Amino acid sequence: MILAALLFWAQGREPEPPRTILDRWRDSIEIDLAQEVVDAALPLVTGRGRLAEDGEAIAIAARALAAAGDRTRAEKLLDEARPVETARGFVEVARARLALERDDLEAARGILLSKGSAESPVRFPAISECWLLAGRSLVRSGRLAEGAPLLERFLALAPLDAEAPTAWHMLAQAAIARGDPAAAADLRKKAVASAEWQDFYRTRRIQVREKPDEPLPRLGIAELFLTAGAHDRALGIASDLAARWPDFCRGHEALGRAQRGLGRLVEARAALERAIACDPSSA
């Protein structure tokens, strides 16, 4: 780890923050580039790699291995993992995901669900994926009424997660099981809307990879986040747009809208005035 840091320093660069790396890996898995993640992740999460004690990084690497068709190596990676104790939950949740993929519902429930705890029905409540997988394990076991609150909690924590459409669909199943067709119809509409949003998001990310020097795909992502009310995530994209393409008027508009959504009205006014000066004919 020290040697890697020295090499970065010698080259005049700082090591990339772990959060940036993990977010990129997740994105790659979601657009079906799992092997790309495997190639990048394994040197970092094994041996003396920089992220060898990062449970979240190990979990994502294992998920990439499984998605790339190598579930045996994924399980081996998790079995041999030695993360810091505070991050062990990510490894356990990843182990539960593999159990679900091989239809071992009992093993998944044993990993995910609390045993007699009054504080939380799941063992790792800070990890949104734990709520999803625990709810899924119960629904697939026929215990829809027990699984529904866990899925609702997952959606509250991660409404824009790639697996949100599946969670909405399972909630619709639970509504049907309890004899509430009106609620089921509403939940199915939310599942469809969530899936459409995810399809657009996936397409825009692929376009960014294909055309990294074009601002429009990035604008599309910013606007998706704005539509979803995720103004903090829109802000990151729009800030990059405005900085990299200062003559791209709609980038300043998106930045102003994101700032306004976050209540930063002075900054919002400045960005929107710049957008109007850039293109007075803009709607």
C-alpha positions as CSV (number, residue, x, y, z in Angstrom):
1,M,0.0,0.0,0.0
2,I,2.9,2.4,0.9
3,L,4.7,1.5,-2.3
4,A,1.6,2.2,-4.4
5,A,1.2,5.6,-2.7
6,L,4.9,6.4,-3.3
7,L,4.5,5.5,-7.0
8,F,1.6,7.8,-7.4
9,W,3.5,10.6,-5.6
10,A,6.5,10.0,-7.8
11,Q,4.3,10.4,-10.9
12,G,2.8,13.6,-9.5
13,R,-0.6,12.2,-8.9
14,E,-2.7,11.4,-5.9
15,P,-4.3,7.9,-5.5
16,E,-7.9,7.8,-6.7
17,P,-10.3,8.0,-3.8
18,P,-11.8,4.6,-2.9
19,R,-15.4,5.9,-3.2
20,T,-14.7,7.0,-6.8
21,I,-13.3,3.6,-7.6
22,L,-16.2,1.7,-6.1
23,D,-18.9,3.9,-7.8
24,R,-17.2,3.3,-11.1
25,W,-17.1,-0.5,-10.5
26,R,-20.8,-0.5,-9.6
27,D,-21.6,1.5,-12.8
28,S,-19.6,-1.0,-14.9
29,I,-21.5,-4.0,-13.4
30,E,-24.8,-2.3,-14.1
31,I,-24.0,-1.8,-17.8
32,D,-22.8,-5.4,-18.2
33,L,-19.1,-4.8,-18.0
34,A,-18.4,-7.2,-15.1
35,Q,-15.2,-8.6,-16.6
36,E,-13.8,-5.0,-16.8
37,V,-14.4,-4.8,-13.0
38,V,-12.8,-8.2,-12.4
39,D,-9.6,-7.2,-14.2
40,A,-9.4,-3.9,-12.3
41,A,-10.5,-5.1,-8.9
42,L,-8.7,-8.3,-8.2
43,P,-5.2,-6.8,-7.9
44,L,-6.6,-4.2,-5.5
45,V,-8.6,-6.5,-3.2
46,T,-6.3,-9.5,-2.9
47,G,-2.9,-9.9,-1.4
48,R,-1.4,-6.6,-0.3
49,G,-3.7,-4.6,-2.7
50,R,-4.7,-1.1,-1.7
51,L,-8.3,-2.2,-1.0
52,A,-7.6,-5.7,0.5
53,E,-9.2,-4.7,3.8
54,D,-12.1,-2.8,2.3
55,G,-15.2,-5.1,2.7
56,E,-17.3,-3.1,0.3
57,A,-14.6,-3.3,-2.4
58,I,-14.2,-7.0,-1.9
59,A,-18.0,-7.5,-2.1
60,I,-18.2,-5.6,-5.4
61,A,-15.3,-7.6,-6.8
62,A,-17.1,-10.9,-5.8
63,R,-20.3,-9.7,-7.5
64,A,-18.3,-8.9,-10.6
65,L,-16.8,-12.4,-10.6
66,A,-20.2,-14.0,-10.3
67,A,-21.7,-11.7,-13.0
68,A,-18.8,-12.7,-15.3
69,G,-19.7,-16.4,-14.7
70,D,-17.1,-17.3,-12.2
71,R,-19.1,-17.9,-9.0
72,T,-16.5,-20.4,-7.6
73,R,-13.8,-17.7,-7.5
74,A,-16.4,-15.2,-6.1
75,E,-17.1,-17.5,-3.2
76,K,-13.4,-18.2,-2.7
77,L,-12.7,-14.5,-2.6
78,L,-15.3,-13.9,0.1
79,D,-14.1,-17.0,2.1
80,E,-10.6,-15.7,2.2
81,A,-11.5,-12.0,2.8
82,R,-10.0,-10.4,5.8
83,P,-11.7,-7.0,5.9
84,V,-11.6,-4.5,8.8
85,E,-14.3,-5.5,11.2
86,T,-16.4,-2.4,10.5
87,A,-16.7,-3.4,6.9
88,R,-17.3,-7.1,7.3
89,G,-21.1,-6.6,6.8
90,F,-20.5,-6.0,3.1
91,V,-18.7,-9.3,2.7
92,E,-21.6,-11.1,4.5
93,V,-24.2,-9.5,2.4
94,A,-22.3,-10.5,-0.7
95,R,-22.2,-14.0,0.6
96,A,-26.0,-13.9,1.0
97,R,-26.4,-12.7,-2.6
98,L,-24.5,-15.7,-3.8
99,A,-26.7,-18.0,-1.6
100,L,-29.8,-16.5,-3.2
101,E,-28.4,-17.0,-6.7
102,R,-28.0,-20.7,-6.0
103,D,-31.5,-20.8,-4.4
104,D,-30.2,-21.5,-0.9
105,L,-32.9,-19.3,0.8
106,E,-32.3,-20.7,4.2
107,A,-28.6,-19.8,4.1
108,A,-29.4,-16.3,2.8
109,R,-31.9,-15.7,5.6
110,G,-29.4,-17.0,8.2
111,I,-26.9,-14.4,7.0
112,L,-29.2,-11.4,6.6
113,L,-31.9,-11.6,9.2
114,S,-31.5,-10.7,12.9
115,K,-32.2,-13.4,15.4
116,G,-34.5,-12.0,18.1
117,S,-33.1,-8.4,17.8
118,A,-35.6,-5.7,18.7
119,E,-33.4,-3.0,17.1
120,S,-33.6,-4.1,13.4
121,P,-35.0,-7.1,11.5
122,V,-31.8,-7.3,9.5
123,R,-28.2,-7.8,10.7
124,F,-26.6,-5.0,8.7
125,P,-29.2,-2.1,8.6
126,A,-26.7,0.5,7.4
127,I,-26.2,-1.5,4.1
128,S,-29.2,-0.9,1.8
129,E,-28.5,-4.1,-0.1
130,C,-29.1,-6.1,3.1
131,W,-32.7,-4.9,3.2
132,L,-33.3,-5.8,-0.4
133,L,-31.8,-9.2,-0.2
134,A,-33.5,-10.0,3.1
135,G,-36.8,-9.0,1.7
136,R,-36.2,-11.0,-1.4
137,S,-35.3,-14.1,0.6
138,L,-38.6,-13.8,2.5
139,V,-40.7,-13.2,-0.6
140,R,-39.1,-16.2,-2.4
141,S,-39.8,-18.3,0.7
142,G,-43.5,-17.4,0.5
143,R,-43.4,-15.0,3.4
144,L,-44.5,-11.9,1.5
145,A,-46.0,-10.0,4.4
146,E,-42.7,-10.2,6.3
147,G,-40.7,-9.3,3.3
148,A,-42.7,-6.2,2.3
149,P,-41.5,-3.8,5.1
150,L,-37.9,-4.7,4.4
151,L,-38.3,-3.9,0.7
152,E,-40.0,-0.6,1.6
153,R,-37.0,0.3,3.7
154,F,-34.7,-0.6,0.9
155,L,-36.5,1.7,-1.4
156,A,-36.4,4.5,1.2
157,L,-32.6,4.1,1.4
158,A,-31.9,3.6,-2.3
159,P,-34.8,4.7,-4.5
160,L,-32.6,4.9,-7.6
161,D,-30.8,1.6,-7.1
162,A,-30.6,-0.6,-10.2
163,E,-32.7,-3.2,-8.4
164,A,-35.4,-0.8,-7.3
165,P,-37.8,-2.0,-10.1
166,T,-37.5,-5.5,-8.8
167,A,-38.3,-4.3,-5.2
168,W,-41.4,-2.4,-6.5
169,H,-42.5,-5.6,-8.3
170,M,-42.2,-7.7,-5.2
171,L,-44.2,-5.2,-3.2
172,A,-46.9,-5.5,-5.9
173,Q,-46.9,-9.3,-5.4
174,A,-47.2,-8.8,-1.6
175,A,-50.2,-6.5,-2.2
176,I,-51.9,-9.1,-4.4
177,A,-51.2,-11.7,-1.7
178,R,-53.0,-9.7,1.0
179,G,-55.9,-9.0,-1.3
180,D,-55.3,-5.3,-2.2
181,P,-55.6,-5.0,-6.0
182,A,-55.7,-1.2,-5.9
183,A,-52.4,-1.0,-4.1
184,A,-50.9,-3.7,-6.4
185,A,-51.9,-1.7,-9.5
186,D,-50.3,1.4,-8.0
187,L,-47.1,-0.5,-7.2
188,R,-46.9,-2.0,-10.6
189,K,-47.0,1.5,-12.1
190,K,-44.1,2.5,-9.8
191,A,-42.2,-0.6,-10.9
192,V,-42.7,0.3,-14.6
193,A,-41.7,4.0,-14.0
194,S,-38.6,2.8,-12.0
195,A,-37.6,0.4,-14.8
196,E,-38.0,3.1,-17.5
197,W,-35.8,5.5,-15.4
198,Q,-33.2,2.8,-15.1
199,D,-33.3,2.0,-18.8
200,F,-32.7,5.7,-19.6
201,Y,-29.9,5.9,-17.0
202,R,-28.2,2.8,-18.4
203,T,-28.4,4.1,-21.9
204,R,-26.9,7.5,-21.0
205,R,-24.0,5.9,-19.2
206,I,-23.2,3.7,-22.2
207,Q,-23.3,6.8,-24.4
208,V,-20.9,8.6,-22.0
209,R,-18.4,5.7,-22.5
210,E,-18.9,5.7,-26.2
211,K,-18.6,9.5,-26.6
212,P,-16.6,10.8,-23.6
213,D,-16.0,14.1,-25.3
214,E,-19.6,14.9,-25.9
215,P,-21.6,16.8,-23.2
216,L,-25.1,15.7,-24.2
217,P,-25.1,12.2,-22.6
218,R,-23.9,13.8,-19.4
219,L,-26.6,16.4,-19.6
220,G,-29.1,13.5,-20.0
221,I,-27.8,11.9,-16.7
222,A,-28.1,15.3,-14.9
223,E,-31.6,15.8,-16.1
224,L,-32.6,12.2,-15.0
225,F,-31.3,13.0,-11.5
226,L,-33.1,16.3,-11.5
227,T,-36.4,14.6,-12.6
228,A,-35.9,12.1,-9.7
229,G,-35.3,14.9,-7.2
230,A,-31.7,13.7,-6.6
231,H,-30.3,17.2,-6.7
232,D,-27.0,16.3,-5.0
233,R,-26.2,13.8,-7.7
234,A,-27.3,16.1,-10.4
235,L,-25.0,18.8,-9.0
236,G,-22.0,16.6,-9.4
237,I,-22.7,15.9,-13.1
238,A,-23.8,19.5,-13.9
239,S,-20.7,21.0,-12.2
240,D,-18.5,18.9,-14.3
241,L,-20.5,19.9,-17.4
242,A,-20.2,23.6,-16.7
243,A,-16.4,23.3,-16.0
244,R,-15.5,21.1,-18.9
245,W,-17.8,22.7,-21.5
246,P,-18.2,26.4,-20.4
247,D,-19.8,27.2,-23.8
248,F,-22.5,24.5,-23.4
249,C,-25.4,26.6,-22.3
250,R,-27.6,23.8,-21.0
251,G,-24.9,22.7,-18.6
252,H,-25.2,26.0,-16.7
253,E,-29.0,25.7,-16.7
254,A,-28.7,22.1,-15.2
255,L,-26.3,23.4,-12.7
256,G,-28.6,26.2,-11.7
257,R,-31.6,23.9,-11.3
258,A,-29.5,21.5,-9.2
259,Q,-28.4,24.4,-6.9
260,R,-31.9,25.6,-6.6
261,G,-33.1,22.2,-5.6
262,L,-30.5,22.1,-2.9
263,G,-31.6,25.6,-1.6
264,R,-28.4,27.3,-2.7
265,L,-30.2,30.2,-4.2
266,V,-27.3,32.6,-4.7
267,E,-25.3,30.0,-6.6
268,A,-28.4,29.0,-8.5
269,R,-29.1,32.6,-9.6
270,A,-25.5,33.0,-10.9
271,A,-25.6,29.7,-12.9
272,L,-29.0,30.5,-14.4
273,E,-28.0,34.0,-15.3
274,R,-25.0,32.6,-17.1
275,A,-27.2,30.1,-18.9
276,I,-29.5,33.0,-20.1
277,A,-26.5,35.1,-21.2
278,C,-25.1,32.1,-23.0
279,D,-28.4,31.4,-24.8
280,P,-31.1,34.1,-24.5
281,S,-33.5,32.1,-26.7
282,S,-33.5,29.2,-24.2
283,A,-37.0,28.2,-23.1
